[in-house]
């Protein structure tokens, strides 16, 4: 099993950042355009209401996908590919404004578990003043297909994951 970590900090409220990532319609927007990602099928299970609500949570709660939600996504695995891969995933954990995770049910990996963690975090800005914001942490645990033969592709897969998350960080900053 391999593990990939990624972090991004944004000077935005955690509720807004969480709501953005919890909305499945944003997933294709966070993938490189050459992948031509699209949601083919979605069975949305609304999340349980949070214990405490804010105006942002109330606004975005109807757009969130809670535990039990299943999505089928299709995308091109590399530029100019005539082939589209299908990826079926299910959200297996969801805690408002804290974290959610998804597992691959069918797709290109032998195993995949991706946890999105959202944490309010204040940092010191250039002026020396405290800047409230949000730390976004992603952890992906994955296993490549084909056993030891598949593991030969690990450096390439790790590089592609880094590139994909670097793109996602830039795109998240643009969209939010």
C-alpha positions in Angstrom: 0.0 0.0 0.0 1.3 3.5 -0.9 0.4 6.8 0.8 0.3 10.3 -0.8 -0.1 13.5 1.3 -1.0 17.0 0.2 -1.7 20.2 2.0 -3.0 23.7 1.0 -3.8 26.7 3.2 -6.4 29.3 2.1 -7.3 32.5 3.8 -11.0 31.5 3.8 -13.5 30.1 6.4 -13.5 26.4 6.9 -17.2 26.1 6.3 -16.9 27.6 2.8 -13.9 25.4 1.9 -15.6 22.2 3.3 -18.8 23.0 1.4 -16.9 23.5 -1.8 -15.2 20.1 -1.6 -18.4 18.3 -0.3 -20.3 19.4 -3.5 -19.7 16.6 -6.0 -20.4 19.0 -8.9 -17.0 20.6 -8.2 -15.0 17.4 -8.7 -14.7 17.7 -12.5 -13.8 21.4 -12.1 -10.8 20.3 -10.0 -9.4 18.0 -12.6 -7.2 19.1 -15.6 -9.3 20.0 -18.6 -7.4 17.5 -20.8 -9.0 14.8 -18.7 -12.4 15.9 -19.8 -13.8 14.5 -16.5 -17.5 14.2 -16.1 -19.9 12.6 -13.6 -21.7 9.8 -15.3 -23.9 8.8 -12.4 -24.6 10.1 -9.0 -26.6 8.6 -6.1 -26.5 11.3 -3.5 -27.1 10.6 0.1 -27.6 13.9 1.9 -25.4 14.3 5.0 -26.9 14.4 8.5 -27.4 18.0 9.6 -24.5 19.3 11.6 -24.8 19.8 15.4 -24.2 23.5 15.0 -25.1 25.4 11.9 -23.9 28.6 10.3 -25.3 30.5 7.4 -22.7 29.0 5.1 -23.5 25.4 6.2 -27.2 25.9 5.8 -26.7 27.4 2.3 -24.4 24.6 1.1 -25.9 21.6 2.9 -28.3 20.8 0.1 -25.3 20.5 -2.3 -23.3 18.2 -0.1 -22.8 14.5 -0.7 -22.8 12.5 2.6 -21.7 9.0 3.6 -23.2 6.4 1.3 -23.1 8.7 -1.8 -21.9 6.9 -4.9 -20.4 8.6 -7.9 -19.3 7.3 -11.2 -16.8 9.5 -12.9 -15.2 9.1 -16.4 -12.0 10.8 -17.6 -9.2 10.5 -20.0 -6.1 8.9 -18.3 -3.6 10.9 -20.3 -3.7 13.8 -22.9 -5.2 12.9 -26.3 -6.3 9.4 -25.1 -9.2 8.0 -27.1 -10.0 5.9 -24.0 -12.1 7.0 -21.1 -11.7 5.3 -17.7 -14.6 4.9 -15.4 -14.2 5.3 -11.6 -16.9 4.4 -9.2 -16.4 5.7 -5.6 -18.4 5.9 -2.4 -18.2 8.3 0.4 -17.6 6.2 3.5 -17.2 8.9 6.1 -18.5 12.4 6.5 -18.3 14.8 9.4 -19.4 18.4 8.7 -16.7 21.0 8.5 -14.0 18.4 9.5 -13.5 15.6 7.1 -14.9 13.2 4.6 -13.4 10.2 2.7 -14.1 8.1 -0.3 -13.2 4.6 -1.4 -12.9 3.3 -4.9 -15.5 0.6 -5.6 -14.4 0.1 -9.3 -11.6 1.8 -11.1 -8.0 1.9 -12.1 -6.5 1.1 -8.7 -6.4 -2.2 -6.9 -7.4 -0.1 -3.8 -8.0 3.6 -3.1 -9.0 5.5 0.1 -8.9 9.3 0.0 -9.5 11.4 3.1 -10.1 15.2 2.8 -9.5 16.9 6.1 -10.5 20.6 6.7 -9.1 22.4 9.7 -9.4 26.1 10.7 -5.9 27.5 11.1 -4.7 31.0 11.7 -1.4 32.0 10.2 0.8 35.1 10.4 0.5 37.2 7.3 3.2 39.3 5.6 2.2 42.3 7.7 2.7 40.3 10.9 -1.0 40.2 11.6 -2.9 37.0 12.2 -4.9 35.8 9.2 -7.7 33.3 9.8 -8.0 30.5 7.2 -8.3 26.9 6.5 -5.8 24.0 6.1 -6.8 21.4 3.6 -5.1 18.1 4.0 -5.5 15.2 1.6 -4.3 11.7 2.3 -4.6 9.0 -0.3 -3.8 5.4 0.4 -3.7 3.3 -2.7 -2.5 0.1 -4.2 -1.6 -0.4 -7.8 -3.1 -3.2 -9.9 -1.0 -6.2 -11.1 1.0 -6.7 -7.9 4.7 -6.3 -8.2 4.5 -5.6 -11.9 2.1 -2.7 -11.1 4.5 -1.4 -8.4 7.1 -0.7 -11.2 4.8 2.1 -12.2 4.8 3.6 -8.7 7.2 6.5 -9.4 5.1 7.5 -12.4 1.8 7.3 -10.4 3.3 9.3 -7.5 4.5 12.0 -10.0 1.0 12.1 -11.6 -0.7 12.4 -8.2 1.6 15.3 -7.2 0.9 17.0 -10.6 -2.9 16.4 -10.1 -2.9 17.8 -6.6 -0.7 20.8 -7.6 -3.3 21.5 -10.3 -6.1 21.0 -7.8 -4.5 23.5 -5.4 -4.2 26.2 -8.1 -7.7 25.5 -9.3 -9.2 25.6 -5.8 -7.6 29.0 -5.2 -9.0 30.3 -8.5 -12.6 29.0 -7.9 -12.8 30.1 -4.3 
